[in-house]
């Protein structure tokens, strides 16, 4: 075995041990499914880069792996969440929710005692005193070390008799706080077998659990005796009367999120209205941007027009400026009271439209701004496509006496329509998910009234999903994932149509 082969197998062996160590750690932490996935993924990688028969896959594997990790895995995870009740109130698993509830405890104030620390050489004595200073209930500890590197845990306490030994003055509050980390771990055992824990800056007390576990998986409230059993349908610990405990736990609910979108009347109305507006918004944006961009491209292609380069540069500026800056500028321009647009309209016509309060005006404003942001892209595309049209066609048309409009509808438009169509479908798909514009300009508002979940008249599906998942709808991740899945399939259909049109636009080879 030569030196190169030895180095190769040494690296592969080291990577295999690292992989096994990672998988073992994941398995011990309770992530068995993730451990299996990482093991399979790592084993395939080691085989591809260790075998001499997989040379071609060494170049394909990083791309395939990246697609699986960053595209397929989030997609499947989103689809899986859509079939659960995952939300702000149902984040934990059943075991973690039960453990959280069982860990809740309270301090019994009737059995709490004040304490003081008295130095004795390098050690200390701890004295417990009732808050009411009643005699006969004072306790003292043996000398204890408050060394944080080796803290003491269980400390037996004795009654402090009348002939108690002389103690040094107690430490001040500031000095006691300096030993707080060591005091927290102390458990003081009283002669009556009661155990006291550190419960405050100046006291030790008895910590009592609020809940106790039952063999059948339910929990009982100590103070009332009420029994709460886990309900696998709702994802909450509930009594027989339906009283619930927070937090809940994550459970599968089947098609409930999808049926809620389609069958719940209170959600179906806003959802379908938002869906229709999303399609209209994306479609009209592409239509207006294409009309304006194509018109400008045709005009700027006129050779007799002076300063064409200057005009083309100025008209391209909206595309060169970052979109979020332009959107925020327009938000100020459309301000009802102080915006320049209303100032001009008021001076000319005596009106101040409520752009952000009226649903129709808000939608018109979005289309105006998005057309401004989108037309330079279409203009550049059309300019390049027009340049590819043979000049002989226009010369023959001029000889025949055709006018500019005839040239456009008979020559220019038919020749650029086919290569432009797939790009317009891509622009439609982009605007179908144009979250930035909606979020920065209107934030989906004005809102619909009397809806179960917040929904805005200018929301598109992606911004509606964001509001459900992360803002004022209770962080309903399951419902948001269901909507995201629907959006994915809609965009996937658009992409398939795009690919078919792109194949159709290619000239057929004989």
Buried (B, 14 or more C-beta within 10 A) or exposed (E): EEEEEEEBEEEBEEBBEEBEEBBEEBBEEEBEEEBEBBBEBBEBBBEBBBEEEBEEBEEEBEEEBEEEEEEEEEEEEBBBBBBBBBBBBBBBEBEBBBEBBBEEBBBBEEBBBBBBBBBBEEBBBBBBBBEEEEEEBBBBBEEBEBEEEEBBEEBEBEEBEEEEEEBEEBBEEEEBEEBEEBBEEBEBBBEEEEEBBBBEEBBBBBBEEBBEBEEEEBBBBBEEEBBBBBBEEBBBBBBEEEEBBEBBBBBBBEEBBBEBBEEEEEBEBBBEBBBEBBBEBBEBBBBBBBEBBBBBBBBBBEEEEEEBEEBBEEBBEBBEEEBEEBBEEBBEBBBBEEBEBBBEBEEEEEEBBEBBEBBEBBBEBBBBBBBBBBBBBBBBBBBEBBEEBEEEBBEEBEEEEBEEEEBBEEBBBEBBEBBBBBBBBBBBBBBBBBEBBBBBBBBBBBBBEEBEBBBBBBBBBBBBBBBBBEEEBBBBBBBBBBBBBBBEEBBEEBEEBBEEBBEEEEEEEE
